[in-house]
Amino acid sequence: MRTLLISGASRGIGRAIAERLLADGHRLSLGLRDLQALAGTALDPAVAGADRVLLHPYDAEDPAAADAWVQASAAHFGGFDSVIHSAGIFSRAGVLFEAGQEEEINRTMAVNLMGPWWLTRAAWPQLAAHGEGRLQVLVSMSGKRSKGRLAAYTASKFALLGLCQTMRNEGWEAGIRVTAICPGWVNTDMAAAVQAIPAEAMTQPQDIADLSADLLRLPNSAVPFELAINCTLER
């Protein structure tokens, strides 16, 4: 059994991962912008039990929020050993962005890059102390190649993949294993406007949740750094 912090668990991939890991018997601390988002669901502590699930306020743009969430989680469960970064936002800002999009670009970088950086920094002592700490980061295929004109989103994900590589290097001797999960289109709200691929043909959140659960069972000697998942053939 592991004790995990999961960001972005109120919907989409993060929620699917949280539901699967709870069903597998793990203990979860979920960082949320809206603490009422999971009320009455299987992830509600009133349903799952406060010994299994903790909900805590978390804003990925605020480094102090990361520190507070980590401290509360360690106090509630007596420590933790894994972090799954699933919080992220989408942006259509391109290279030739219109005046006034600077705020959107800065927020995209703050949530997608600095959020995982700050949360990992706060959680690092707990992960290192365990000896088999785990970091899973929802990056994107957009962190591996550029298709289209989504400059802000793509830049944030390229940078995030680079951060994952450095975290892997930094944590290796302490037994921390990092996996950058890089999906293409996934059937979530973020992909709702996509017309070229039917929702049923996209990767499903539950499939990524299954892969996340499998990764947690692997020993230090077998954890992959990068997991690319794509519902389309790219030549």
N, C-alpha and C positions, 0 to 999 in steps of 0.2 A: 504494500500500500504506500502510495506517495501522498504528500501534501503539497498542493500546487496553488500558485497565484495565476489567475487567468484574466486578462483584460479583454474588453470587447465581447463579453459573454451575454449581453442582453439580446443579441440577435445573430443571424447568419452563421458563419463558420465558428465563431467563438462560442455561441450558444450550443451548437451541435457538439462541439468538443466537450464542453462542460457537462452536458447531459450524458454523453457516453462515458466519461471518466467517473462521474458520480455512480452510474450503473455498474461500473467495474469495481467499485468499492473505495475509490480514492477520496481524500478530503480536499475541499475546494474553498479557496478564498477568491471571491469574484469582485473585481474593481469596476464600479459602474458610475456613470454620470447621473442616472436616475435610479434610485434605490427601489422605486415602485415598479420598475419594468418587469421584474420576475415574480411579482406578487401572485400567489396562488398556483404557481407552476411547480414542477418537480424540483426546481432549483431554489425555491423559497425555503429559508431555514425553518419556517413554521411547518413545512411539509417534510423536508428531508431530515430535519433535526439540526440544532445549532452545533452539535458535535461533528457534523458532516459538512456543513456549508456556512460560510461567513460572507455577508455582503458588506462592502465598504465603499464610501465615496471615492471616486478616482477621476481625475481630469488629466489626460495625457499631456496637456500643454503646461502643466504645473509641476515642477520638480518637487515642491514641498508635498504635493498630494501623493507622489510616489513614496516618499519617505514615511508619511503617515500611514499609508496602506501597509507597507512592509512591517512597520513596528506593530501595528494592530494585529496583523496576521501571525507574527511570531509570538506575540503575547497570547493570542486566542488558542493557537494549536500547540504552543510550546516549540515552535520552529517550523520550517518548511524546506523543501529540497528541490522544487521545480518552479519554473515560470514559463507561461505560454503567452506570448505577445500576439494578440489578435486584433486589438484596437487599431483602426486605420480609417482614413477618409480618401475619397476620390476627388480628383480635380481635372477639369478639362482645359486648364490654362496651358497655352502653347508657348513656343519660343517667341513668336511675335504677338505677345499678349497685349491686350488693350490696356490703356492707362486705367489705373484703379484696381488692377488685379494683384498688385503687390501684396495686399493683405491676405488674399487667398493662397498665394504661393508660399508666403511665410508660414501660414497656418498648416498647409500641407506638409512642409518640412518639419514643423514642430511636432505634429501628431505622429507622422509616419516614421520619422527618424529620431528626433530628440526624445519622444515619449519612451520608446524602448531603451534608449541610451540611459535616461535618468532612472527608469525602473530597474534595469539591470544593475546599475551602479548601487542603488539602494539595497538590492537583494543579494549582492555578491557575497558578503560574509556568510550568509546562511547557506548559499549554494556551495561555497568552498568548504565549509565545515562538514558537509555531509559526506564528501568523498565520491559520490555518484550523482552530483547535481545535474539537472537537465534544463536546458533553455531551448524552447521551440519558438521560432519567429515566423509569423505569416508574412512572407515577403511578397512575391508575385513573379510571374513570368516576365513582367515589365521590369523587374530588377536584373534580368539576364540579357534582354535584348530590347531594342526600341522598335515599335511598330506604330505607325500613326504619328500624331502630333501632340501627344499628351506630355508636354515637357515637365511640368511641375510634378505630376504623379510619377513619371518615369524616373526623374532625377532623384526623388525621395526614395524610391525603391532600389535604385542602383546604389545609393549611399547606404541604405539599410543592409544590403547584401555585403557591402564592404565592412560595415560594422560587425556583422555576424562573423565574418572571417577573422577579424581581429579579436573578438570575444572568444572565439574558439582557440586561437593561439594563446591568449592570456590565461584561459582557464584550464588548459589541457593538463598540466601537472597536478592541479588540484582535483582532477577527476570530473570537471564540468564538461559536459558534452553539448554542443550546440548543433541544432538542425535548422537550416533555412528551408522552410516549406514554400515552394514556388508554384502556385496554381495558375492556370489560365482562367478562362471564364468559369465562374461558379454560380450556380443558381441561387443567388441572393438578391437582396434589394439593390445592391450596387450594379448588378447586371440586368436589372429589370428593363432598361431601355434598349438593350441589344436586340436587334431584329434579325441579324444574319444567322444566329444559332438558336434553335428552339430550346426552351428551358429544360426540357427533358433530355436533351442531348448534351447539356453542360455537365461538368463535374458537379456532384451533389455535395452539400455540406456534410452529410452523414458519412460519405466516403472519406473525406479528409479527416473527420473525427475518428474513423476506424484506423487510419494510418497513424494518426497521432497516438492513439492508444497502443498500437503495436510498437511504436518507437520507444515508449516508456518501459517496455518489457525487455528491451535489448541491453546486454551488458556494455560496459565502457568500451570494450574491444570491438564492438560491432555497430555502433551508432553512426549512421551516415551524416555527413555534414549538409548535403544538399538533396532535397527531394523535389524533383520537377514533375508536375502533374498537368497534363494538357488534354483537353477534349477534342482538339483539332490537330491535324497533321501540319507541321511547319517544315518547309523545305529550306 
